[in-house]
């Protein structure tokens, strides 16, 4: 296996120049490379290559243009992360309310195996999840202020407090093993088909973690493909032999999910913020067009129209 050796800032610049990237201000470039990390910046180079075979930069590509794509992805990621946290908080609130209302507010009541699916093939998963949640109670009962307050003053930790210290992934898994009638009651609040709702949750959790860890976002693809929605139809997304070209396992699929889980005002606010960073990138691009970036993201050119679709129109089309 070929060894990857340490490269100085001068050597990193030389690698970029060898591949055809124009670097005019070496001092500025070194500052950026030191602060942002050559490896992470280099992850955005592909859109600026001449072709998949010719991995040299398109003539005229400047370092600032490469960096602008990096900054765009960061801004886009931060906006989505903010609204994914809104979805996470709303979901935790709804789940804790619905389950506490039905099963009680003490952990000895709501953490019973009989409150979850009774399907034989899911019992191991149910037991494992209950162990995870009880472990969180033991760990956070003294470390987290809210859980500590309830444990010390009342002798129990209600679910609406516990969910604050549970990861999105654990809450998503918990919903996936609820009784079908409880799953439906929760998904109906969002107006989403129960099976689709269950499929959405791990995707949301994965994107939430991706955003939190500053991984490359804009070209991310998921293994799971979401079902066709009314939005694919209303936006007239083009089709290939395999189905809709956009909004299936790409970043736009996440936007479609968020459309269904945020309030109309929240989604419109998010869309405006996202459109602003797209426009900023468009201004900074010189060797490639914004259409190329949107295509890599899985965004149709009319993606901003999604925020204009009202619930009444959706219901009529259904």
Secondary structure as GFF3:
##gff-version 3
##sequence-region A 1 318
A	DSSP	alpha_helix	9	18	.	.	.	ID=ss1
A	DSSP	alpha_helix	26	36	.	.	.	ID=ss2
A	DSSP	alpha_helix	38	42	.	.	.	ID=ss3
A	DSSP	three_ten_helix	46	48	.	.	.	ID=ss4
A	DSSP	alpha_helix	63	103	.	.	.	ID=ss5
A	DSSP	alpha_helix	107	110	.	.	.	ID=ss6
A	DSSP	three_ten_helix	113	115	.	.	.	ID=ss7
A	DSSP	three_ten_helix	120	122	.	.	.	ID=ss8
A	DSSP	alpha_helix	123	143	.	.	.	ID=ss9
A	DSSP	alpha_helix	145	153	.	.	.	ID=ss10
A	DSSP	alpha_helix	159	162	.	.	.	ID=ss11
A	DSSP	three_ten_helix	163	165	.	.	.	ID=ss12
A	DSSP	alpha_helix	168	176	.	.	.	ID=ss13
A	DSSP	alpha_helix	180	190	.	.	.	ID=ss14
A	DSSP	alpha_helix	194	212	.	.	.	ID=ss15
A	DSSP	alpha_helix	230	234	.	.	.	ID=ss16
A	DSSP	beta_strand	239	240	.	.	.	ID=ss17
A	DSSP	beta_strand	243	244	.	.	.	ID=ss18
A	DSSP	alpha_helix	251	261	.	.	.	ID=ss19
A	DSSP	alpha_helix	264	284	.	.	.	ID=ss20
A	DSSP	alpha_helix	290	297	.	.	.	ID=ss21
A	DSSP	three_ten_helix	303	308	.	.	.	ID=ss22
A	DSSP	alpha_helix	311	317	.	.	.	ID=ss23
###
